[in-house]
Structure formats: structure tokens, C-alpha cells
Amino acid sequence: MAEIVIPAAVPMLLIERCRDPGMWYAGMVGELVQNLGMFPDGDWRSREPYGYINSVKAGDARPVVVTIHVAQ
């Protein structure tokens, strides 16, 4: 049977800077993290590498969409 490849769009955040060295993403500038929407205060919701949901300051990241190909 032939493999079927389906493109999927995944919302992510590109960490562009970190003005607070105490933030969980301080060492992740230039990397992509999961975009889970926004908190009411305007900061981004994301998931830390350890699995916890935490914030990313709105001025430190920008939303991007990554296309992946899922084989079925």
C-alpha cells in the first residue's frame, strides 16, 4: 500500500530575544516552541521542555506556522 503524506500546519513561537535572564526560555533564542495561544495579560502561552505550560513575553517572540508532512 502506498504511503499517503498529508501536510499539517503547526502553530509555533519563534523566540527572538529574552530580556529577562530568569525566564525559562532564556537559553532558547532562535528556537521554536509550541504556541498555545495567549494569556489574558497578552503574553504567549507555551509549553516548557519539561511539559509545564508557561508564558513567553509578547515582545520576546513572534508567531509562526510550521508545515510538517504527516505520513498515514
C-alpha positions, -999 to +999 in steps of 0.1 A: +000+000+000+013+035-009+021+059+019-001+090+020+015+122+031-007+150+045+007+185+051-002+199+086+002+234+098+016+237+134+014+270+153+047+278+169+065+307+185+100+319+174+119+331+204+136+362+191+150+376+223+148+373+261+150+404+281+148+386+314+175+360+320+153+343+346+127+333+321+125+296+312+133+303+275+164+325+282+187+300+266+164+293+236+167+324+215+164+314+178+144+283+187+108+273+181+084+265+209+048+254+210+022+282+206-008+275+228-024+309+223-023+339+246-029+346+283-054+373+292-025+397+301-013+395+264+017+372+269+020+340+248+011+306+263+037+279+255+050+246+268+084+243+285+107+214+276+096+197+309+060+198+299+047+227+320+026+254+305+042+288+310+043+323+295+066+339+269+066+377+270+048+391+239+078+412+229+102+383+230+086+360+204+065+361+173+040+335+160+050+314+130+034+284+113+055+254+105+043+230+079+051+193+086+043+163+065+025+135+083+026+101+067-005+080+071 
